[in-house]
Amino acid sequence: MLNLIKIKDKKKEQAASAAGKAPVKKQSAGELRLHKDISELNLPKSTSISFPNGKDDLMNFEIIVRPDEGYYLGGTFVFTFQVSPSYPHEPPKVKCKTKVYHPNIDLEGNVCLNILREDWKPVLNINTVIYGLNLLFTQPNDEDPLNHEAAAVLRDNPKLFEANVKRAMAGGYS
């Protein structure tokens, strides 16, 4: 049966090339799943998605988060997503392009979110990751930090943390 499918596919390719059409690129399982995930996105109103390389490159996109509450209210944070062909068996690689004073995001843009590491499961999807990123801005986690200094300030002096966040968002903290 599998051999029959391969023969049919080969004949379709030959027919397409005989008609002068470029052969259709096969999509990986990861691309198919990602296409489904993106078509089913249910973004919060504070979040948007863009495709800097065009809609043909679904495996690389950006998510823009504009928190509507909490310490980061009024900020705009851009995250790049790189999705491997083995998605959903491995999580997307997510980086924050915006410099931010945050216990779970370091100065290189690495993001500490458990579902992007040890708690990733193939049943999770892009929507889950986006909701996780939003949650980082409404409820920063000082118990699992990448930026230990920011985590200590959040834990020990929330007012100073808030002042540091405001100063960083105004471009005055490094």
C-alpha positions in Angstrom: 0.0 0.0 0.0 2.8 2.4 0.9 4.6 1.6 -2.3 1.4 2.4 -4.2 1.3 5.9 -2.6 4.9 6.5 -3.5 4.2 5.6 -7.1 1.2 7.9 -7.2 3.2 10.8 -5.8 6.0 10.2 -8.3 3.5 10.3 -11.2 2.0 13.6 -9.9 5.5 15.1 -9.7 6.3 13.9 -13.3 3.0 15.3 -14.5 3.6 18.6 -12.8 7.2 18.9 -14.2 5.9 17.9 -17.7 3.4 20.8 -17.5 6.2 23.2 -16.7 5.3 23.6 -13.0 7.8 23.6 -10.2 7.5 20.4 -8.1 5.5 20.9 -4.9 7.7 21.0 -1.8 6.6 18.4 0.7 5.8 19.8 4.1 7.3 18.1 7.2 5.0 16.8 9.9 6.2 19.8 12.0 5.1 22.3 9.3 1.7 20.6 9.0 1.2 20.7 12.8 2.4 24.3 13.0 0.1 25.3 10.2 -2.8 23.8 12.2 -1.7 25.5 15.4 -1.4 28.9 13.7 -4.8 28.6 12.0 -6.4 27.8 15.4 -4.6 30.6 17.4 -6.8 32.3 19.9 -4.6 35.3 20.8 -5.3 37.5 23.8 -6.1 41.1 22.7 -2.7 42.2 24.1 -0.8 39.9 21.7 -0.2 39.9 17.9 1.7 37.7 15.4 3.8 38.6 12.4 5.8 36.8 9.8 8.9 38.9 9.0 10.0 36.5 6.3 6.5 36.3 4.7 3.7 33.8 5.1 5.7 31.2 3.2 8.0 30.8 6.2 5.7 29.6 9.0 8.6 28.1 10.9 9.9 31.6 11.9 7.6 34.2 13.3 7.3 36.9 15.9 4.9 37.4 18.7 4.4 40.9 20.1 3.1 41.1 23.7 1.7 44.4 25.0 0.8 43.6 28.7 -2.5 45.3 29.8 -1.8 44.9 33.5 0.9 44.5 36.1 4.5 45.8 36.3 4.9 45.8 32.5 1.8 47.7 31.6 2.4 49.9 28.5 5.5 47.9 27.3 5.9 46.2 24.0 7.9 43.0 23.9 8.9 41.2 20.7 9.6 37.4 20.8 11.1 35.4 17.9 9.9 31.8 17.5 12.0 29.3 15.6 10.2 26.0 15.1 12.1 22.9 14.1 10.8 20.4 11.6 10.5 17.9 14.5 7.9 20.1 16.2 5.8 19.1 18.2 8.3 16.6 19.6 10.6 19.4 20.6 9.5 22.8 21.7 9.9 26.0 19.6 13.0 28.1 20.4 11.8 31.4 21.8 13.9 34.6 22.3 12.9 38.0 23.5 14.3 40.7 21.1 13.3 43.5 23.5 15.7 44.3 26.3 13.7 43.8 29.5 14.3 43.8 33.3 12.6 40.6 34.2 13.4 37.6 36.5 12.6 35.1 33.7 14.3 36.7 30.8 18.0 37.4 30.7 19.9 40.2 28.9 20.6 37.9 25.9 16.8 37.3 25.4 16.7 33.8 26.7 13.3 32.9 28.2 12.8 30.8 31.3 9.4 29.1 30.8 9.1 25.5 32.0 7.0 24.5 29.0 9.9 25.5 26.7 12.2 23.1 28.5 11.5 20.1 30.8 7.7 20.4 30.9 7.3 20.4 27.1 4.9 17.7 25.7 3.8 17.2 22.1 0.2 17.9 23.1 1.2 21.5 23.9 1.0 24.0 21.1 2.0 27.5 20.1 -1.1 29.0 21.8 0.0 27.5 25.1 3.5 29.0 24.7 1.9 32.4 23.9 -0.3 32.3 27.0 2.8 31.3 29.0 4.7 34.4 27.7 1.7 36.6 28.7 1.7 35.0 32.1 5.4 35.9 32.6 4.4 39.6 32.3 1.4 39.5 34.6 3.0 37.1 37.2 6.8 37.1 37.0 8.3 34.1 38.7 11.1 34.8 41.2 11.5 31.1 42.1 12.9 29.9 38.7 14.9 32.9 37.5 17.4 33.5 34.7 18.1 37.0 36.0 18.8 36.3 39.6 19.3 39.9 40.6 15.8 40.9 39.2 14.3 37.9 41.0 15.9 38.9 44.3 14.6 42.4 44.0 11.1 41.2 43.1 11.1 38.9 46.1 12.7 41.3 48.7 11.6 44.7 47.5 8.6 44.8 45.1 8.5 48.6 45.0 12.1 48.8 43.9 11.4 46.1 41.3 8.5 48.1 40.0 10.8 51.2 39.8 13.5 49.2 38.0 11.0 47.9 35.5 9.6 51.4 34.7 13.2 52.7 34.4 14.1 49.8 32.1 11.0 50.3 29.9 12.0 54.0 29.6 15.4 52.9 28.4 17.4 53.8 31.5 18.3 50.5 33.0 21.0 48.1 31.7 
